[in-house]
């Protein structure tokens, strides 16, 4: 995660990650340099989404050379990373919108 516009979302993310880590240096580097040259989908949501939209922006840091190329697909991300990301997002969603709220619908797509 390298951008987040809500303290509540940041706290829930911190609880959802097994080993949360934050860096002021990383934030400053991204907000001061990289955000001006690397437009992200998150920026589009904030600029054109409904007012008050909150969320976070994340990316995988390995295999950066394939980002936004024809090779930018799950085949270039280790299976362990995909599993850990899915588990983390599931913990985040469950904490952000408990089942009783009716705000999130999760369907088990598991295999065998």
N, C-alpha and C positions, 0 to 999 in steps of 0.2 A: 504494500500500500504506500503510495507516495503523495496522495492528496486526499483530504477529507475536509468537509465544510461543516461538521457538526460535532460538538463535544460528546453528545449522546452516542452517536455512531462510533466515534473513536473509542469510547469506553467499552461499548459492546464488542467492537473488533478486538480490543485488548484482551477481553475475557474469552473470546472465541479462539484466538490463536494459542497454540501450545507454547510457543516461545516468542511472545510479542517483543518487538524491538523498535525503538524510534530514534531518529537522529536529527538534531537541529541542522547539522552540516548537510545531510541529505536533503532536508526540506529547503534550505537556503540555496543549495546548488540547483535543485529542480525549479523552484519558484523564480530564482534570479536569472538563470541561464537557459536551462532546458525547456521550460514551459514556453519560451518565446520562439523556439525553433521546432518543438515537437508538439504539434496539436494532438489532442487526445479526444476520444469519444466523450469522455467526461466533460470536457470543456463545452462540447456541443449541447449536452444535456443542460448544463448550467446556463448557457447563453440563450437557448431556445426552448427549454422546458418550462413547466409552470412555475410561477413564483414560489419560493420557499422550498424548492426541491433540495433534498439533502442526499448525500451519498459519499462514495469514495472511489478512488481510481487506483487500480493495481495493475501490475504486469509481472511477467516472469523475467528474471534477470539473465538467465542463461540463454544461449543461442540468439543473442541480440541481432546478429547479422541477418536473420530470417524475418525479423519484425516487418510487417506490412509488405511482404513479398509473396510470391507464389508458394513459398515453402512455409508460410506462417500458418501452421496447422498442428493438431494434437500429435501427429506422428513425430514432431520434433521436440516434444516435451516428454520427459521421462514419465512412465506410468505412475511411479511413486509420487511425483509432483502433482499429477492430476488427481490421484486419490486423496492426498493431503489437502489439496485445494477444495475439493468437493466436501470433505468432512468439515473443514473450517467454515465454508460457506453455509453448510447445513446448521452448524452450531450458531453461527451469526443470525441466520433467519429465524431459528427457534427462539433466540433471545430477543431479537428485534420485534417480532410479532408473534407472541404465543398463540398456539392453536385456537385458544378461546376467543381471540380477537377477530377471527375470520378474515384477516388481512392477507394471509399467505396460504396458498394451497400447495401442498407437497404431495406428489404422487410417487410411490416407490417404483422405480424403473429397473430394479435389480434383476440380475439374471439368475442362473442356477442356484 
